Amino acid sequence: MLSIKNYSKHYKNFDIENLSFDIPDGTVVGLIGENGAGKSTIIKSILGVVHSDSGHILFNGTEISKISKKERQQISFVLDDTGLPMELNLTMLCNVLSCIYDKWDAAKFSELIRRFSLPDKKALKEFSKGMKMKAAIAVALSYDSRLLILDEPTSGLDPVVRDEMLQMIYDYNKDGNRAVLLSSHITTDLEKICDYIVYIHEGKIIFNEEKDELLNKYAVYSIDEKQLEEIDKDALLRTIEREYGMEVLAKKDKMPRDFEYKPVTLDDIMLFYSKGERVC
């Protein structure tokens, strides 16, 4: 569906270098990383807001900058800053969008705003942050796109609505002919729905793996200095010193089988890479 190949973007104090990953048809790809890691730059480049310094972004095999207006309508998106016209109410917004999108589905939009319990006569500027996000999600799901890009879509939503939104993503993608790129700091949401995880740290890809394999491959161990000496150093990715000892992020298949561990989470992985130390 989408391929990013050798993407590079240079800023004064930050670089993204030779970044590559794919979003296959029928999958949900989770994009994770600390603030400033480069996630939003990549998303904005896909949407044409930011231009790369080198590399390629291909949508169905065509350079994204060269796709037609009709093809661009196959990409829907929800950004943290929704970008919706705040002076309009949802009824007015529906009328405007029906003139913009070739395959706008007004009935589906009405169904979604009812499902989200959104007032259709109140101006968007009077909505709470969570209500604005719900409105943006309703817009993104109401035209016939093939790629859905979501940047922090669950921000400001309560757990019940977040779960409902994840179900909507599943429904959107279940026929196998669409794909989703989902960036979120709420990694438990990503663990529920994603097929693949791309972890970006300081402008570079650390992991690009199938989610279940990633979470099964690594674990967190609490060890002491003596145990550290016994361990194959190739097993250790990062260490963090705690008051009660040392914690390590490690490859389970290379660790002694009698060592106790706790299952790893996406939060653990980001914590170890942002605050942990390499093992020399």
WOBELDA-V404340 format. One record per residue. RES is the residue in three letters. OMEGA is omega as a letter, one per 30 degrees, with the letter a starting at -180 (NA if undefined). BURIAL is + if it has 16 or more other C-alpha atoms within 10 Angstrom, else -. Layout:
res=[RES & RES]
omega=[OMEGA & OMEGA]
burial=[BURIAL & BURIAL]
//
This chain:
res=[MET & LEU & SER & ILE & LYS & ASN & TYR & SER & LYS & HIS & TYR & LYS & ASN & PHE & ASP & ILE & GLU & ASN & LEU & SER & PHE & ASP & ILE & PRO & ASP & GLY & THR & VAL & VAL & GLY & LEU & ILE & GLY & GLU & ASN & GLY & ALA & GLY & LYS & SER & THR & ILE & ILE & LYS & SER & ILE & LEU & GLY & VAL & VAL & HIS & SER & ASP & SER & GLY & HIS & ILE & LEU & PHE & ASN & GLY & THR & GLU & ILE & SER & LYS & ILE & SER & LYS & LYS & GLU & ARG & GLN & GLN & ILE & SER & PHE & VAL & LEU & ASP & ASP & THR & GLY & LEU & PRO & MET & GLU & LEU & ASN & LEU & THR & MET & LEU & CYS & ASN & VAL & LEU & SER & CYS & ILE & TYR & ASP & LYS & TRP & ASP & ALA & ALA & LYS & PHE & SER & GLU & LEU & ILE & ARG & ARG & PHE & SER & LEU & PRO & ASP & LYS & LYS & ALA & LEU & LYS & GLU & PHE & SER & LYS & GLY & MET & LYS & MET & LYS & ALA & ALA & ILE & ALA & VAL & ALA & LEU & SER & TYR & ASP & SER & ARG & LEU & LEU & ILE & LEU & ASP & GLU & PRO & THR & SER & GLY & LEU & ASP & PRO & VAL & VAL & ARG & ASP & GLU & MET & LEU & GLN & MET & ILE & TYR & ASP & TYR & ASN & LYS & ASP & GLY & ASN & ARG & ALA & VAL & LEU & LEU & SER & SER & HIS & ILE & THR & THR & ASP & LEU & GLU & LYS & ILE & CYS & ASP & TYR & ILE & VAL & TYR & ILE & HIS & GLU & GLY & LYS & ILE & ILE & PHE & ASN & GLU & GLU & LYS & ASP & GLU & LEU & LEU & ASN & LYS & TYR & ALA & VAL & TYR & SER & ILE & ASP & GLU & LYS & GLN & LEU & GLU & GLU & ILE & ASP & LYS & ASP & ALA & LEU & LEU & ARG & THR & ILE & GLU & ARG & GLU & TYR & GLY & MET & GLU & VAL & LEU & ALA & LYS & LYS & ASP & LYS & MET & PRO & ARG & ASP & PHE & GLU & TYR & LYS & PRO & VAL & THR & LEU & ASP & ASP & ILE & MET & LEU & PHE & TYR & SER & LYS & GLY & GLU & ARG & VAL & CYS]
omega=[l & l & l & a & l & a & l & l & a & l & a & a & a & l & l & a & l & a & a & l & a & l & a & l & l & a & l & a & l & l & a & l & l & l & l & a & a & a & a & l & l & a & l & l & l & a & l & l & l & l & a & l & l & a & a & l & a & l & a & l & a & l & a & l & a & a & a & l & l & l & a & l & l & l & l & a & l & l & l & l & a & l & l & l & a & a & a & l & a & l & l & a & l & l & l & a & l & l & a & a & a & a & l & a & a & a & l & l & l & l & a & a & l & l & l & l & l & l & a & a & a & l & a & a & l & a & l & l & l & l & l & l & l & l & l & l & l & l & a & a & a & l & a & l & l & l & l & a & a & l & a & a & a & l & l & a & l & a & a & a & l & l & l & l & l & l & l & l & l & l & l & a & a & a & l & a & l & l & a & l & a & l & a & l & l & a & l & l & l & a & a & a & a & l & a & l & l & a & a & a & l & l & a & l & l & l & l & a & l & a & a & l & l & a & l & a & a & l & l & a & l & a & l & a & l & l & l & a & a & a & l & a & l & a & a & l & a & l & l & l & l & l & a & a & a & l & l & l & a & l & a & a & l & a & l & a & a & l & l & a & l & l & a & l & l & l & l & a & l & l & a & a & l & a & a & l & l & l & a & NA]
burial=[+ & + & + & + & + & - & + & + & + & - & - & - & - & - & - & + & + & + & + & + & + & + & + & + & + & + & + & + & + & + & + & + & + & + & - & - & + & + & + & + & + & + & + & - & + & + & + & - & - & - & - & + & - & - & + & + & + & + & + & - & - & - & - & + & + & - & - & - & - & - & - & + & + & + & + & + & + & + & + & + & - & + & - & - & - & - & - & + & + & + & + & - & + & + & - & - & + & - & - & - & + & - & + & + & + & + & - & - & + & + & - & + & + & - & - & + & - & + & - & + & - & - & + & + & - & - & + & - & + & + & + & + & + & + & + & + & + & + & + & + & + & + & + & + & + & + & + & + & + & + & + & + & + & + & - & + & + & - & - & - & + & + & - & - & + & + & - & - & + & + & - & + & + & - & - & - & - & + & + & + & + & + & + & + & + & - & - & - & + & + & + & - & + & + & + & + & + & + & + & + & + & + & + & + & + & - & + & + & + & - & + & - & - & + & + & - & - & + & + & + & + & + & + & - & - & - & - & - & - & - & - & - & - & - & + & + & + & + & + & + & - & - & - & - & - & - & + & + & + & + & + & + & - & - & + & - & - & - & - & - & + & - & - & + & + & + & - & - & + & + & + & + & + & - & - & + & - & - & - & -]
//
